[in-house]
């Protein structure tokens, strides 16, 4: 099948422009100025999980060999457990 580039696509994606770095606090929008200092934002960020390059290599090899078995029920169960835990943490005390 040949792709004809003369016909416009039915879906067009917006082109992104690189954002310019703020050079001074005066260039910060008024909404962002009310957020507070950046240290409070940094402290709220989760710490990254440890990266086990050996385990990643083992998984890559298992995928390449066709030995990797995915248990969708187990994944779905753990995902639901995590969501329920998050909901329980965020639920206001009655």
DSSP file (Angstrom, degrees, kcal/mol; ACC not computed):
  #  RESIDUE AA STRUCTURE BP1 BP2  ACC     N-H-->O    O-->H-N    N-H-->O    O-->H-N    TCO  KAPPA ALPHA  PHI   PSI    X-CA   Y-CA   Z-CA
    1    1 A X              0   0    0      0, 0.0     2,-0.4     0, 0.0     0, 0.0   0.000 360.0 360.0 360.0 132.6    0.0    0.0    0.0
    2    2 A X        -     0   0    0      2,-0.0     2,-0.5     1,-0.0     0, 0.0  -0.791 360.0-134.5 -97.2 136.8    1.3    3.4   -1.0
    3    3 A X        -     0   0    0     -2,-0.4     2,-0.8     2,-0.0    -1,-0.0  -0.797  12.8-150.4 -93.0 125.7    0.8    6.3    1.4
    4    4 A X    >   -     0   0    0     -2,-0.5     3,-0.9     1,-0.1    -2,-0.0  -0.852  11.5-173.3 -98.9 109.5   -0.3    9.5   -0.4
    5    5 A X  T 3  S+     0   0    0     -2,-0.8    -1,-0.1     1,-0.2     4,-0.1   0.517  75.6  75.8 -80.9  -4.2    0.9   12.5    1.5
    6    6 A X  T 3  S+     0   0    0      2,-0.1     2,-0.5     0, 0.0    -1,-0.2   0.690  81.2  78.7 -79.7 -16.7   -1.1   14.9   -0.7
    7    7 A X  S <  S-     0   0    0     -3,-0.9     2,-0.0     1,-0.0    -3,-0.0  -0.808  89.0-122.0 -92.3 126.0   -4.3   14.0    1.1
    8    8 A X        -     0   0    0     -2,-0.5     2,-0.1     1,-0.1    -2,-0.1  -0.361  28.6-109.2 -67.7 146.0   -4.6   15.8    4.5
    9    9 A X        -     0   0    0      1,-0.1    -1,-0.1    -4,-0.1     3,-0.0  -0.403  14.4-131.3 -71.5 148.9   -5.0   13.5    7.5
   10   10 A X  S    S+     0   0    0      1,-0.1     2,-0.5    -2,-0.1    -1,-0.1   0.742  97.9  46.6 -74.4 -21.9   -8.3   13.4    9.3
   11   11 A X  S    S-     0   0    0      2,-0.0     2,-0.5     0, 0.0    -1,-0.1  -0.981  72.2-169.0-120.9 129.6   -6.6   13.9   12.6
   12   12 A X        -     0   0    0     -2,-0.5     2,-0.4    -4,-0.1    -4,-0.0  -0.960  12.6-142.6-119.1 136.1   -3.9   16.6   13.0
   13   13 A X        -     0   0    0     -2,-0.5     2,-0.1     1,-0.1    -2,-0.0  -0.737  26.1-110.3 -94.2 140.4   -1.7   16.8   16.0
   14   14 A X        -     0   0    0     -2,-0.4     2,-0.4     1,-0.1    -1,-0.1  -0.422  31.8-119.2 -68.3 144.1   -0.7   20.2   17.4
   15   15 A X        -     0   0    0     -2,-0.1     2,-0.3     1,-0.0    -1,-0.1  -0.673  26.9-136.2 -83.7 136.0    2.9   21.1   16.9
   16   16 A X        -     0   0    0     -2,-0.4     2,-0.4     3,-0.0    -1,-0.0  -0.705  10.1-151.5 -95.9 145.7    4.7   21.7   20.1
   17   17 A X        -     0   0    0     -2,-0.3     2,-0.1     1,-0.0     0, 0.0  -0.907  29.0-104.4-111.2 140.7    7.1   24.6   20.7
   18   18 A X        -     0   0    0     -2,-0.4     2,-0.3     1,-0.1    -1,-0.0  -0.404  39.1-120.2 -63.4 138.4   10.0   24.3   23.1
   19   19 A X        -     0   0    0     -2,-0.1     2,-0.3     1,-0.0    -1,-0.1  -0.584  20.5-126.8 -82.4 142.3    9.3   26.2   26.3
   20   20 A X        -     0   0    0     -2,-0.3     2,-0.2     1,-0.1    -1,-0.0  -0.683  25.7-114.8 -87.2 140.6   11.6   29.1   27.3
   21   21 A X        -     0   0    0     -2,-0.3     2,-0.3     1,-0.1    -1,-0.1  -0.480  33.3-106.3 -72.7 142.5   13.2   29.0   30.7
   22   22 A X        -     0   0    0     -2,-0.2    -1,-0.1     1,-0.2     3,-0.1  -0.541  28.8-166.4 -70.6 129.9   12.1   31.7   33.1
   23   23 A X        +     0   0    0     -2,-0.3     2,-0.3     1,-0.2    -1,-0.2   0.705  67.9  11.1 -92.6 -21.0   14.9   34.2   33.5
   24   24 A X  S >  S-     0   0    0      1,-0.1     3,-1.8     0, 0.0     4,-0.2  -0.986  75.5-108.1-152.2 159.6   13.6   36.0   36.5
   25   25 A X  G >  S+     0   0    0     -2,-0.3     3,-1.5     1,-0.3    -1,-0.1   0.768 113.5  68.7 -60.6 -24.1   10.8   35.7   39.1
   26   26 A X  G 3  S+     0   0    0      1,-0.3    -1,-0.3    -3,-0.0    -4,-0.0   0.749  93.0  58.6 -65.9 -22.9    9.0   38.6   37.4
   27   27 A X  G <  S+     0   0    0     -3,-1.8     2,-0.3     2,-0.1    -1,-0.3   0.486  81.6 105.3 -86.5  -1.6    8.3   36.3   34.4
   28   28 A X  S <  S-     0   0    0     -3,-1.5     5,-0.1    -4,-0.2    -3,-0.0  -0.633  79.6-112.7 -78.6 131.6    6.4   33.8   36.6
   29   29 A X     >  -     0   0    0     -2,-0.3     4,-1.4     1,-0.1     3,-0.3  -0.222  24.6-112.4 -61.5 155.8    2.7   34.0   36.1
   30   30 A X  H  > S+     0   0    0      1,-0.2     4,-0.7     2,-0.2    -1,-0.1   0.847 115.6  56.7 -59.7 -36.4    0.6   35.2   39.0
   31   31 A X  H >4 S+     0   0    0      1,-0.2     3,-0.9     2,-0.2    -1,-0.2   0.911 106.9  48.2 -63.0 -42.3   -1.0   31.8   39.5
   32   32 A X  H >4 S+     0   0    0     -3,-0.3     3,-1.3     1,-0.2     4,-0.4   0.791 101.0  65.4 -69.9 -27.7    2.4   30.1   39.9
   33   33 A X  H 3< S+     0   0    0     -4,-1.4     3,-0.4     1,-0.3    -1,-0.2   0.757  96.8  57.0 -67.2 -23.1    3.5   32.7   42.4
   34   34 A X  T << S+     0   0    0     -3,-0.9    -1,-0.3    -4,-0.7    -2,-0.2   0.495  85.0  83.9 -84.6  -3.9    0.8   31.6   44.9
   35   35 A X  S <  S-     0   0    0     -3,-1.3     2,-0.2     1,-0.2    -1,-0.2   0.850  91.3-127.6 -70.5 -35.5    2.1   28.0   44.9
   36   36 A X        -     0   0    0     -3,-0.4    -1,-0.2    -4,-0.4     2,-0.1  -0.662  46.4 -28.5 112.6-173.5    4.8   28.5   47.6
   37   37 A X    >>  -     0   0    0     -2,-0.2     3,-0.9     1,-0.1     4,-0.7  -0.399  55.3-119.6 -80.0 159.4    8.4   27.7   47.5
   38   38 A X  H 3> S+     0   0    0      1,-0.2     4,-2.4     2,-0.2     3,-0.2   0.706 103.9  73.5 -70.4 -21.1    9.8   24.8   45.5
   39   39 A X  H 3> S+     0   0    0      1,-0.2     4,-1.9     2,-0.2    -1,-0.2   0.854  94.4  52.8 -64.6 -32.8   11.2   22.9   48.6
   40   40 A X  H <> S+     0   0    0     -3,-0.9     4,-0.8     2,-0.2    -1,-0.2   0.843 109.9  49.0 -70.2 -31.6    7.7   21.9   49.6
   41   41 A X  H >X S+     0   0    0     -4,-0.7     4,-0.7    -3,-0.2     3,-0.6   0.917 110.1  50.6 -71.5 -43.4    7.1   20.5   46.1
   42   42 A X  H >< S+     0   0    0     -4,-2.4     3,-0.9     1,-0.2    -2,-0.2   0.883 106.9  53.9 -62.2 -38.3   10.3   18.6   46.2
   43   43 A X  H 3< S+     0   0    0     -4,-1.9    -1,-0.2     1,-0.2    -2,-0.2   0.750 105.2  55.3 -70.3 -21.0    9.6   17.0   49.6
   44   44 A X  H << S+     0   0    0     -4,-0.8    -1,-0.2    -3,-0.6    -2,-0.2   0.634  84.8 102.2 -84.6 -14.4    6.2   15.8   48.3
   45   45 A X  S << S-     0   0    0     -3,-0.9     2,-0.1    -4,-0.7     3,-0.0  -0.470  79.4-115.0 -70.8 138.1    7.8   13.9   45.3
   46   46 A X        -     0   0    0     -2,-0.2     2,-0.2     1,-0.1    -1,-0.1  -0.415  30.6-109.2 -70.2 148.8    8.1   10.1   45.8
   47   47 A X        -     0   0    0      1,-0.1    -1,-0.1    -2,-0.1     2,-0.0  -0.575  41.6-102.7 -75.8 141.4   11.6    8.7   46.0
   48   48 A X        -     0   0    0     -2,-0.2    -1,-0.1     1,-0.1     3,-0.1  -0.328  36.4-108.5 -66.5 146.3   12.5    6.7   43.0
   49   49 A X        -     0   0    0      1,-0.1    -1,-0.1    -3,-0.1     2,-0.0  -0.401  44.2 -92.5 -69.2 149.3   12.4    2.9   43.3
   50   50 A X        -     0   0    0     -2,-0.1     2,-0.6     1,-0.1    -1,-0.1  -0.358  38.9-130.5 -63.3 145.5   15.8    1.2   43.3
   51   51 A X        -     0   0    0     -3,-0.1     2,-0.8     4,-0.0     3,-0.1  -0.883  16.4-165.0-104.4 119.7   16.9    0.1   39.9
   52   52 A X     >  -     0   0    0     -2,-0.6     4,-2.1     1,-0.2     3,-0.2  -0.828   6.1-177.3-106.8  94.3   18.1   -3.5   39.6
   53   53 A X  H  > S+     0   0    0     -2,-0.8     4,-2.2     1,-0.2    -1,-0.2   0.821  82.4  56.7 -63.8 -31.0   19.9   -3.7   36.3
   54   54 A X  H  > S+     0   0    0      2,-0.2     4,-2.0     1,-0.2    -1,-0.2   0.922 108.1  47.2 -65.2 -43.3   20.5   -7.5   36.7
   55   55 A X  H  > S+     0   0    0      2,-0.2     4,-2.3     1,-0.2    -2,-0.2   0.886 110.7  52.4 -65.7 -38.8   16.8   -8.1   37.1
   56   56 A X  H  X S+     0   0    0     -4,-2.1     4,-2.6     1,-0.2    -1,-0.2   0.913 109.0  49.9 -62.7 -42.4   16.1   -6.0   34.1
   57   57 A X  H  X S+     0   0    0     -4,-2.2     4,-2.2     2,-0.2    -2,-0.2   0.891 109.7  51.4 -63.6 -39.5   18.6   -8.0   32.0
   58   58 A X  H  X S+     0   0    0     -4,-2.0     4,-2.2     2,-0.2    -2,-0.2   0.914 111.5  46.9 -63.2 -42.8   17.0  -11.3   33.2
   59   59 A X  H  X S+     0   0    0     -4,-2.3     4,-2.4     2,-0.2    -2,-0.2   0.906 110.7  51.9 -67.1 -41.4   13.5  -10.0   32.2
   60   60 A X  H  X S+     0   0    0     -4,-2.6     4,-2.5     1,-0.2    -1,-0.2   0.911 111.1  48.0 -60.1 -41.9   14.8   -8.8   28.8
   61   61 A X  H  X S+     0   0    0     -4,-2.2     4,-2.3     2,-0.2     6,-0.2   0.896 109.9  51.9 -67.5 -39.3   16.4  -12.2   28.2
   62   62 A X  H  X>S+     0   0    0     -4,-2.2     5,-2.5     2,-0.2     6,-1.1   0.891 111.1  47.9 -63.2 -39.3   13.2  -14.0   29.2
   63   63 A X  H ><5S+     0   0    0     -4,-2.4     3,-0.7     3,-0.2    -2,-0.2   0.933 112.2  49.1 -65.1 -45.6   11.2  -11.9   26.7
   64   64 A X  H 3<5S+     0   0    0     -4,-2.5    -2,-0.2     1,-0.2    -1,-0.2   0.860 114.4  45.3 -62.5 -36.1   13.7  -12.6   24.0
   65   65 A X  H 3<5S-     0   0    0     -4,-2.3    -1,-0.2    -5,-0.2    -2,-0.2   0.582 111.5-119.7 -83.3 -10.9   13.6  -16.3   24.7
   66   66 A X  T <<5S+     0   0    0     -4,-0.8    -3,-0.2    -3,-0.7    -4,-0.1   0.706  81.5 118.3  78.3  19.9    9.8  -16.4   24.9
   67   67 A X      < +     0   0    0     -5,-2.5     2,-0.4    -6,-0.2    -4,-0.2   0.556  37.2 109.8 -94.2 -10.1    9.9  -17.6   28.5
   68   68 A X        -     0   0    0     -6,-1.1     2,-0.5    -9,-0.1    -9,-0.0  -0.536  50.5-164.6 -75.2 123.9    8.1  -14.7   30.1
   69   69 A X        -     0   0    0     -2,-0.4     2,-0.5     2,-0.0    -2,-0.0  -0.937   5.3-152.5-111.2 128.6    4.7  -15.6   31.4
   70   70 A X        -     0   0    0     -2,-0.5     2,-0.9     4,-0.0     3,-0.1  -0.872   2.1-158.2-102.2 125.7    2.3  -12.8   32.3
   71   71 A X     >  -     0   0    0     -2,-0.5     4,-2.1     1,-0.2     3,-0.2  -0.831   9.8-176.6-103.8  93.8   -0.4  -13.5   34.9
   72   72 A X  H  > S+     0   0    0     -2,-0.9     4,-2.8     1,-0.2     5,-0.2   0.845  80.8  55.6 -62.2 -36.0   -3.1  -10.9   34.1
   73   73 A X  H  > S+     0   0    0      2,-0.2     4,-2.3     1,-0.2    -1,-0.2   0.900 108.7  47.5 -63.7 -40.7   -5.2  -11.9   37.1
   74   74 A X  H  > S+     0   0    0     -3,-0.2     4,-2.2     2,-0.2    -2,-0.2   0.911 113.3  47.9 -66.1 -43.0   -2.3  -11.4   39.5
   75   75 A X  H  X S+     0   0    0     -4,-2.1     4,-2.3     2,-0.2    -2,-0.2   0.935 113.2  47.6 -63.4 -46.9   -1.5   -8.0   38.0
   76   76 A X  H  X S+     0   0    0     -4,-2.8     4,-2.5     1,-0.2    -2,-0.2   0.898 111.0  52.0 -62.6 -41.2   -5.2   -6.9   38.1
   77   77 A X  H  X S+     0   0    0     -4,-2.3     4,-2.3    -5,-0.2    -1,-0.2   0.918 111.7  45.2 -62.4 -44.4   -5.5   -8.0   41.7
   78   78 A X  H  X S+     0   0    0     -4,-2.2     4,-2.2     2,-0.2    -1,-0.2   0.863 111.8  53.0 -68.3 -35.1   -2.5   -6.1   42.8
   79   79 A X  H  X S+     0   0    0     -4,-2.3     4,-2.1     2,-0.2    -2,-0.2   0.931 110.8  46.3 -64.3 -45.4   -3.6   -3.0   40.9
   80   80 A X  H  X S+     0   0    0     -4,-2.5     4,-2.7     2,-0.2    -2,-0.2   0.890 110.5  53.6 -64.3 -39.6   -7.0   -3.1   42.6
   81   81 A X  H  X S+     0   0    0     -4,-2.3     4,-2.2     1,-0.2    -1,-0.2   0.918 109.6  48.6 -60.1 -43.1   -5.4   -3.6   46.0
   82   82 A X  H  X S+     0   0    0     -4,-2.2     4,-2.2     2,-0.2    -2,-0.2   0.896 111.5  48.6 -64.6 -41.2   -3.2   -0.6   45.4
   83   83 A X  H  X S+     0   0    0     -4,-2.1     4,-2.6     2,-0.2    -2,-0.2   0.918 111.2  50.1 -65.6 -43.3   -6.2    1.5   44.4
   84   84 A X  H  X S+     0   0    0     -4,-2.7     4,-2.2     1,-0.2    -2,-0.2   0.892 110.2  51.1 -62.4 -39.0   -8.2    0.4   47.4
   85   85 A X  H  X S+     0   0    0     -4,-2.2     4,-1.9     2,-0.2    -1,-0.2   0.918 110.9  47.8 -63.7 -44.0   -5.3    1.3   49.7
   86   86 A X  H  X S+     0   0    0     -4,-2.2     4,-1.9     1,-0.2    -2,-0.2   0.905 111.9  49.8 -64.0 -41.7   -5.0    4.8   48.2
   87   87 A X  H  X S+     0   0    0     -4,-2.6     4,-0.8     1,-0.2    -1,-0.2   0.893 109.5  51.6 -64.1 -38.9   -8.7    5.3   48.5
   88   88 A X  H  < S+     0   0    0     -4,-2.2     3,-0.4     1,-0.2    -1,-0.2   0.875 109.7  49.9 -66.5 -37.0   -8.6    4.2   52.1
   89   89 A X  H  < S+     0   0    0     -4,-1.9    -1,-0.2     1,-0.2    -2,-0.2   0.873 114.5  44.2 -67.3 -37.1   -5.8    6.7   52.9
   90   90 A X  H  < S+     0   0    0     -4,-1.9     2,-0.4    -5,-0.2    -1,-0.2   0.497  87.4 108.0 -88.7  -4.1   -7.6    9.6   51.3
   91   91 A X  S  < S-     0   0    0     -4,-0.8     2,-0.1    -3,-0.4     3,-0.1  -0.601  74.7-119.5 -76.9 128.8  -11.0    8.8   52.8
   92   92 A X        -     0   0    0     -2,-0.4     2,-0.2     1,-0.1    -1,-0.1  -0.399  31.7-103.6 -67.9 144.7  -11.9   11.4   55.5
   93   93 A X              0   0    0      1,-0.1    -1,-0.1    -2,-0.1     0, 0.0  -0.460 360.0 360.0 -68.3 135.4  -12.5   10.0   59.0
   94   94 A X              0   0    0     -2,-0.2    -1,-0.1    -3,-0.1    -2,-0.1   0.456 360.0 360.0 -95.1 360.0  -16.1    9.8   59.8
